[in-house]
Structures are given as structure tokens and as C-alpha cells.
Amino acid sequence: MKKRLLALCLAAAMAAVSLSACSQKEKTDTETTVADEASDNTEEETLPETTKVILNEVAHSIFYAPMYVAIEEGYFDEEKIDLELVTGFGADKTMTAVLSGSADIGFMGSEASIYTYNEGANDYVVNFAQLTQRAGNFLVAREEMPDFTWESLKGKDVLGGRKGGMPEMVFEYILKKNKIDPAKDVKINQSIDFGSTAAAFSEGQGDFTVEFEPGATSLEKEGKGYVVASLGTDSGYVPYTAFSAKQSYIEKNPEVIQGFTNALQKGMDYVQSHTPEEIAAIIEPQFKETDLDTITTIVTRYYDQDTWKADLIFEKESFELLQDILEEAGELTERAPYEDLVITKYAEKSVK
């Protein structure tokens, strides 16, 4: 009887130990599963998310090479920015997109921000990064003119740009610097749409034309014209294009603006430290309709005339020069304060 009781006790004890072991295993497995799930959730919560940013550019041009380098080299991706690039085809359209909220950031001539500010917009746009420091257009003649001077334009017909736009204002600024009256000494045709002047010139209109690229190079390759002067060189350093956003957007998204500016600065660094051939190869996917040789020729032109700043800081001296040009063109009724329309802290931080 004792032996039987002992056997039953031993069996019960073994069963208890077994149940305890199973229970402990189940508890451990459950804790492990919960811990794993908690770990997974924590990982999901801390994973960095990208921010969608819609950028509206005034035109799609090799003139803006550093920005395309930043896109193609993945610098915006590194800053967790999912960039959507839209072309506005005109500063007025780009500005409208930014003000309406259909674009987060605009890339255009900063004169547009001055016009908007002076018109009394409440949530006006503020410039936070300057890309180009020279004009990007060229004067094209019908024949080679190795001894060209601006005096050669007197009495001639020139295909110009839109009244109030930077291309036309810089052109007139250069004429006045050379003591030429744009209204009396030269016949400037401003009736042709932007982007159509090269075609009009090749068909026989005008003695000269003011062209952006690839228009200037295309005319040369076709034997229809010859670049005789660079407006970027002859006008000096001018804050030609800048990135801007509404005050409200900048205030709500300072991290996005900083990341965006950081990516741009990396693009600026690249063009400062690489050859035109290397730059052209990087941005080639952005210009599928243009062969690499032409892209390289255009990049070289802009590279040689020191088109791109080493940094993105929009300085007060440049802003005041821009307003001087606007005043001389009769497009500015009141000067705008630099402190209201330019912010430099993001550009300054991006170069540190």
C-alpha cells in the first residue's frame, strides 16, 4: 500500500513538474511573442518617414544644373524628401501655384516675390535659397562677330523677352550700362512667346535674338545663328533665380525647408568640384530630348561664366541690385524690405 501511494505521489509530482515546465514554457513563449511584437511596433514607430514636396520650377533648363544633380544623385532622398517636380512655364504661373497651395515650393526669378509682396498679399512668399548668380541667356547674331560691342545693336531689330520678366530687364539693364536707350536706339520685339524666339529667328525674324539654352546652341548647330555675347557676363552678378515658399509653409515645415536646402547645397557642392563633362553626364536623364554633346556644351557655357553660387545664401546686396534693375525697367513702384522677403538661416546652416 505504501509502495502504491509512493508511486502515486511520485507520478503526481512528475506530472506537476511537467505541467509547471509546460506552463513556464508557455509563459516564456508568450512573453517572447509580446516582446517581439512590442519590438516590431517600436521599430515601426521610429522608422523615418519621407515627406512629399511639390516643387514648381519656372522652366526646365540646363541653367539649373545643380538642382538636377541633387535629384539624380539622390540628395533629396537622403533628406527624406519625396520630391515631385512640376514645370510652370513662367514665373506668373509658378507663383500662382505656390500661392494657391498646389505647389509647396516655387523656383523662379525673385522679382515675382517682390511684385506679390507689393500687391499686398497676406501670406506672401519668402526666398530661402538662391541658385543662380548670373543671367542665363545669350545674344545671338546672324553671323559671327568676333569684334562685337553692344553699340552694334543700335538701329537693329532684336527678339527680346516678356515685359517685366528678368530676361528682358537684364537685357535692358546692359543696354543702359552701355549708354544705349532701349526705347529709342533699338527695336525690341516683345510679342513672341517665351521659347518661340529661336524658331522665329531661324525663320528670318530679327537681326539678333536673346536666347536661353538650348535655343542658343541649337541655332549655332543649325548654322542659323552665332552667340556673340553672354548677358550673364555683361550684367555682372545678379540674383537671377531663387527658391521660395509661403510664410505659413516655412513656419509649419522648418525641417522640410532645411532638408530641401541641404539637398540643394549638395548639388551646389557637386558642380563646384566636378567638370562640365561630369555634370552633363549626371543630368542627362533630365533632358532626354537633348544629346549629351549638346548638354555638355551648354553646361560648359554656364560653368565658364560662374553661373552657380558656391552656397545658397541670398545676400542683401544682391537683393538691392535686383530692385535697382526693376526700378530702371520701370517695373517697381516701391522697394520691398530685404528682411521681409529673404531668410538665410537655412542656407547658412546647410554649408556648416
KEDRENLUM-812610 format. One line per 4 residues: number of its first residue (from 0); for each residue x, y negated, z negated of C-alpha. Coordinates in steps of 0.001 Angstrom, whole numbers, plus 500000, padded with zeros to 6 digits. Layout:
BEGIN
NUM	X Y Z; ...
This chain:
BEGIN
0	500000 500000 500000; 502846 497674 499094; 504617 498556 502296; 501447 497828 504287
4	500919 494482 502512; 504547 493586 503048; 504232 494428 506705; 501104 492305 506984
8	502864 489387 505232; 505865 489708 507490; 503598 489777 510514; 501719 486721 509269
12	504971 484920 508553; 506313 485712 512006; 503063 484550 513548; 503227 481315 511564
16	506801 480741 512644; 505820 481462 516219; 502821 479139 516038; 504964 476486 514404
20	507574 476825 517138; 504890 476579 519822; 503320 473627 518092; 506707 471928 517771
24	507443 472637 521439; 504081 471242 522499; 504648 468184 520334; 508138 467705 521779
28	506876 468164 525331; 504036 465718 524704; 506399 463153 523182; 508793 463597 526099
32	505966 463101 528611; 504719 459999 526791; 508261 458663 526534; 508839 459314 530237
36	505581 457575 531143; 506471 454629 528924; 509899 454501 530533; 508332 454571 534003
40	505887 451813 533075; 508676 449666 531639; 510707 450166 534794; 507729 449175 536955
44	507123 446071 534875; 510745 444915 535092; 511246 445590 538800; 511813 442227 540519
48	509077 441232 542961; 509518 439296 546178; 507710 436027 546771; 506091 435285 550111
52	507165 431899 551502; 505806 430440 554735; 508318 428126 556405; 507132 425909 559255
56	510019 424707 561462; 509663 421728 563782; 511251 423667 566671; 513114 426926 567216
60	516577 425745 568201; 520193 426889 568028; 520721 423446 566494; 519520 425009 563240
64	522000 427917 563307; 522756 428072 559541; 519110 428802 558782; 519021 431687 561276
68	522285 433033 559878; 520623 433098 556441; 517689 435031 557903; 519730 437517 559919
72	522269 438148 557148; 519503 438897 554636; 520279 435993 552311; 516585 435266 551707
76	516024 438947 550881; 518842 438728 548320; 516943 435874 546653; 513738 437989 546582
80	512051 435772 549175; 509826 437332 551828; 510186 434621 554465; 507653 434088 557245
84	508941 431682 559895; 506420 429707 561947; 507258 427140 564634; 505224 423943 564515
88	506398 422384 567810; 506531 418834 566483; 507121 417046 563174; 503490 415900 563046
92	502242 419485 563276; 504784 420748 560749; 503855 418000 558294; 500145 418758 558735
96	500822 422434 557965; 502633 421553 554726; 500056 419013 553554; 497166 421376 554302
100	498823 424243 552449; 499091 426549 555459; 502880 426314 555018; 504804 426244 551749
104	507930 424535 553088; 508470 422328 556108; 511626 421859 558145; 511607 418648 560185
108	513024 415170 560538; 512801 413494 557146; 511289 410378 558713; 507991 412305 558564
112	508160 412303 554762; 508628 408519 554761; 505637 407978 557044; 503449 410203 554851
116	504584 408502 551658; 503897 405015 553051; 500442 406127 554176; 499585 406689 550506
120	499453 410487 550232; 498975 411524 546601; 500719 414890 546763; 503412 413743 549200
124	506308 415885 550393; 509768 415682 548867; 513028 416533 550649; 515165 419014 548698
128	517804 420175 551215; 519424 418539 554256; 520615 420857 557035; 521964 418782 559927
132	524014 415601 559678; 524160 414642 563346; 521686 414300 566184; 521362 417458 568247
136	520671 416015 571692; 522862 415138 574649; 522749 412685 577529; 522663 414473 580877
140	523505 412784 584197; 523023 413959 587766; 526742 414059 588412; 529928 414406 586418
144	531004 411125 584824; 534373 411575 583093; 534589 407810 582513; 531032 407433 581213
148	530203 404478 578996; 526799 403523 577658; 526944 400461 579917; 526337 402940 582747
152	522685 403175 581678; 521845 399560 582473; 519161 399393 585130; 518730 403179 585159
156	515727 405438 584599; 516105 407710 581562; 513802 410506 580456; 513510 409842 576716
160	511624 411202 573725; 508375 410556 571890; 507992 407073 570419; 508683 407224 566694
164	510473 410575 566908; 514076 410997 565805; 515488 411817 569288; 514175 408584 570758
168	515009 406440 567740; 518604 407689 567602; 518941 407096 571347; 517750 403508 570985
172	519976 403058 567923; 523014 403979 570039; 521952 401643 572823; 521677 398736 570396
176	525078 399583 568901; 526440 399182 572423; 524611 395857 572925; 522027 397332 575287
180	518383 396295 574887; 516235 399466 575168; 513220 397408 576239; 514933 395294 578901
184	518153 396890 580079; 516950 400494 580512; 513766 402075 581845; 512905 404781 579315
188	510192 407226 580325; 508414 408441 577169; 505420 410032 578877; 506829 413556 579264
192	506102 416166 576592; 508872 417461 574365; 510507 420463 576013; 509417 419487 579537
196	512010 416794 580286; 514646 419236 581597; 512202 420648 584137; 511143 417146 585190
200	514790 416120 585580; 515608 419177 587680; 512684 418237 589949; 514163 414803 590596
204	512713 412527 587912; 515067 410054 586237; 518753 409184 586620; 519551 410515 583145
208	517746 412629 580580; 518140 413048 576832; 518122 416794 576150; 518192 419194 573258
212	519673 422608 573747; 519225 424880 575564; 517943 422248 578036; 521305 420519 578464
216	523269 423726 579017; 520592 425158 581338; 520772 422085 583574; 524558 422453 583756
220	524369 426159 584581; 521866 425453 587339; 524078 422701 588738; 521233 420209 588199
224	522947 418025 585610; 526058 417347 583548; 526433 416462 579883; 528181 413083 579727
228	527653 412098 576072; 526658 413513 572700; 524132 411455 570770; 525286 413239 567632
232	528834 411992 568079; 527969 408450 569143; 525307 407819 566488; 527518 408947 563602
236	526301 410882 560581; 522504 410816 560441; 520244 412958 558183; 518513 414492 561173
240	516607 417396 559630; 515717 418465 556092; 513583 420948 554173; 510680 419572 552187
244	507647 420685 550200; 504770 419051 548368; 505467 417793 544859; 502942 420239 543431
248	504570 423231 545117; 508047 422298 543870; 506762 421745 540324; 504943 425110 540268
252	507684 427105 542005; 511114 425811 540931; 512611 429333 541011; 511428 429818 544588
256	512857 426468 545698; 516172 427313 544022; 516308 430772 545597; 515383 429330 549003
260	518136 426710 548692; 520652 429326 547551; 519946 431399 550672; 520378 428351 552906
264	523675 427464 551234; 524985 430935 552006; 524119 430272 555647; 525955 426939 555484
268	528986 428664 553957; 528960 431217 556762; 529059 428660 559594; 531831 426768 557823
272	534025 429859 557623; 533324 431629 560925; 533953 430945 564597; 531275 429861 567092
276	531535 433321 568674; 530800 434999 565343; 527929 432628 564575; 526419 433189 568027
280	526555 436971 567617; 524717 436762 564282; 521861 434545 565506; 521457 436222 568920
284	518349 438214 567796; 516581 434895 567132; 516969 433859 570780; 516171 436920 572842
288	515386 434822 575916; 518921 433352 575914; 522060 435294 576822; 524930 435486 574341
292	527267 433436 576539; 524813 430525 576572; 524215 430794 572822; 527983 430687 572260
296	528357 427606 574483; 525634 425783 572564; 526918 426804 569131; 530392 425599 570163
300	528999 422183 571132; 527314 421769 567767; 530283 423233 565913; 532752 420849 567553
304	530734 417749 566703; 530464 418666 562998; 526695 419110 563125; 526248 421065 559902
308	526994 419802 556413; 529155 421832 554054; 526367 421521 551477; 522647 420734 551439
312	522766 417619 549276; 520706 414784 550775; 522641 411711 549692; 521186 408247 549148
316	523493 406614 551693; 522164 408937 554395; 518570 408254 553408; 519104 404487 553631
320	520782 404857 557044; 517734 406765 558235; 515497 403893 557115; 517787 401421 558893
324	517215 403363 562120; 513462 403435 561543; 513389 399689 560928; 515400 398915 564056
328	512987 401049 566059; 510036 399077 564651; 508581 402213 563027; 508936 401208 559377
332	506809 398562 557690; 508077 399245 554157; 511120 401078 552856; 510459 404113 550667
336	512344 404786 547417; 515004 407483 547648; 514226 408600 544097; 510657 409497 545067
340	511353 411318 548322; 514596 413170 547652; 515533 415665 544957; 519093 417017 544882
344	519290 419281 541815; 518526 422479 543754; 521170 421763 546406; 523699 420762 543765
348	523134 423989 541828; 523420 426117 544976; 527046 425055 545546; 528234 425696 541979
